[in-house]
Amino acid sequence: MNLDFSTLYALWATDFFQKNEILLLCFGVIILLLLVIMIVVSINKTKRLKTLQQLNEVAEESNQLKNAFIANMTHEIRTPLNAIVGFTNVLAETDNLSREERMIFLKEINDNKNFLVQMINDLLDFSKIEANTMEYKDGDVDVNALIQEICAAENAHPRPSGIQIEFVEKLPQCRLMIDRVRFAQVINNLVKNALKFTEQGSVRIGYRRLSNDSFYFYVADTGCGIDEESRRAIFERFVKMNYNIRGTGLGLSITKSIVEHYGGGIGVESKKGEGSTFYFTLPASAEYREYGKF
């Protein structure tokens, strides 16, 4: 029987596959595994490259923020120093100033001095937070009394707009086991921030107990408001919403760190041109319940 080449090859191939079926199957599995490994390696490499790119972008953004912060701080320090030196020289070199004029100059010197002190304190607090060395000295704090003190202190300073800080909502009594200085710092930072961006209307402060017994504090204003993009970054370090307004850009970042130290959260609700409400929460465990010891 004469068989052509194609028939002989087919017979040989069939016999070969039958005899080596397991070997060929293993070989196929190995090839498939190699392909899977190559795909996984390729995907991981792509992910690593994307992650590296994202880290580089974050580092670049952070570097830009730091540079902007340093440039801003140079300006912020120089401005009050020049004012203090200038008004001091006028007081020292001018003999015919009226009492009213002297009081105006002294107020400008004092205001700029206070601004410098606040800026230095913010920088010191920021460095402590970065080094994880911020100290907290907890004690029982009368929340109503503390907020009333802050409102009275702020309302004692006359403002061209006539804006007053209003304590609009509170519990009959509330005491927290917390660092009084740091808690006051949080409230003050939010109040001063509201005043910076509110030219008319009101600034209202209050707090309430939530359904889970945690505490919700808020400072609401009728100021210029914040757009969505700015809201996402407002609590980050080195961020300022308006570089024409004096400040370090660290106050809200420091506030966030203090609130989070006590297990709370912080946020803002705002619409451009419609005012803002900054709020923070503190857990129920922060409450000091031994009222008989007051």
LINWO-V798915 format. One record per run of one state. SS is the DSSP state (H for helix, E for strand, - for the rest). FROM is the first residue (numbers start at 0). TO is the last residue. If there is no record, write none. Layout:
# LINWO-V798915
ss:from:to
SS:FROM:TO
SS:FROM:TO
This chain:
# LINWO-V798915
ss:from:to
-:0:3
H:4:18
-:19:19
H:20:92
-:93:97
H:98:130
-:131:136
E:137:141
H:142:154
-:155:163
E:164:168
-:169:173
E:174:178
H:179:195
-:196:201
E:202:208
-:209:213
E:214:220
-:221:226
H:227:232
-:233:249
H:250:260
-:261:264
E:265:269
-:270:274
E:275:281
-:282:282
H:283:285
E:286:286
-:287:289
H:290:292
-:293:293
